[in-house]
């Protein structure tokens, strides 16, 4: 009876010239879209590249709304598929990273936790991976600029600069977080200044290129206290954690009322470590939803993640692994250790309980393997490691030699 009724109704509709019902007309969610405007972040009122609580929100959203961020690539670049390594000289690192937002989450207060669930990432068709002199984990070894241009789809990335390699689509937000409060800005500036004072790497506020100009730029209201976006902190930011895939929920402590949610620096794919300094960088359209967990900021004081099968789904079906130990050449002081100014380090071949040195050992061994067995150049191998090799902790108990491993996903080599 019911089937006959539906068919009869359809026939009547057709005879009357009416259209078929379309389920796309049935909606339930509210979308808040933060679009891009202009060629670069400086042209876009919805874009900023420093962190400070004085940065005003560009939109408001309620918990449960679909918040759609149109994001720019990490370098806010003019790179294209035709770009070459010489074009990297024009990059201005003061512009890193352009963030879309911030978005005020209605009802959220300082002391709450904002749960941010990643719903979707729609990639641009172009991405890039670069080696920039002076930056990256092996910056003392790879000292010349190098560029790989990628063609992107929802399945894989390919490049004429990396023949025989196909990188699977495993996109995530390289940078996502909330704005710090005044107490956090003061505390983080103090600890980073103390590190810089003893020779450590810490980036002080830099008004040149800072956005928004009225807050962070030269002569801005807070130009001497706007935090750089390069290091991650308790507010999230440039965490570069590839396991934060679609379907996972990121927990962020709120430091200001409304939290000030932002997204940027989206990665098409990345290995754990992002060793060359970049992943497959791209612009993208990112959709998230939020939930407020009232008062949880007292126990969740830095980012944490809830997930399901995402880590399992990312695992390779075949791999090659190198084992790294905290070993080096006598007379060598690796870049991460130079600020310690220790003669003991220079004259040792073996350091104690040192994961950084073990990671370096594993990575160099992996680059050697890729060159030897897959015919890539050293620079190509370093880039491949940045987008498809995972640095993992093996053990932290067998003194003095802690173990790090480098795991290459062999699935990236096209048949």
Secondary structure as UniProt FT lines:
FT   HELIX           2..15
FT   TURN            16..17
FT   HELIX           23..25
FT   STRAND          31..34
FT   HELIX           41..43
FT   TURN            45..46
FT   STRAND          47..48
FT   TURN            53..54
FT   STRAND          59..62
FT   TURN            63..64
FT   STRAND          66..71
FT   TURN            74..75
FT   TURN            81..82
FT   HELIX           85..90
FT   HELIX           93..95
FT   STRAND          99..106
FT   TURN            110..111
FT   STRAND          113..123
FT   STRAND          126..131
FT   TURN            133..134
FT   TURN            137..141
FT   STRAND          146..152
FT   STRAND          156..158
FT   TURN            160..161
FT   TURN            163..164
FT   STRAND          167..168
FT   STRAND          172..177
FT   HELIX           182..197
FT   TURN            198..199
FT   TURN            208..209
FT   HELIX           213..216
FT   TURN            218..219
FT   TURN            221..225
FT   TURN            234..235
FT   STRAND          236..237
FT   TURN            242..243
FT   TURN            246..247
FT   STRAND          249..253
FT   TURN            257..258
FT   STRAND          259..267
FT   TURN            272..273
FT   TURN            275..276
FT   STRAND          284..293
FT   TURN            294..295
FT   HELIX           296..298
FT   STRAND          304..306
FT   HELIX           310..314
FT   STRAND          319..324
FT   TURN            330..331
FT   HELIX           335..340
FT   HELIX           343..346
FT   HELIX           355..374
FT   HELIX           378..388
FT   STRAND          389..395
FT   TURN            399..400
FT   STRAND          403..409
FT   HELIX           410..412
//
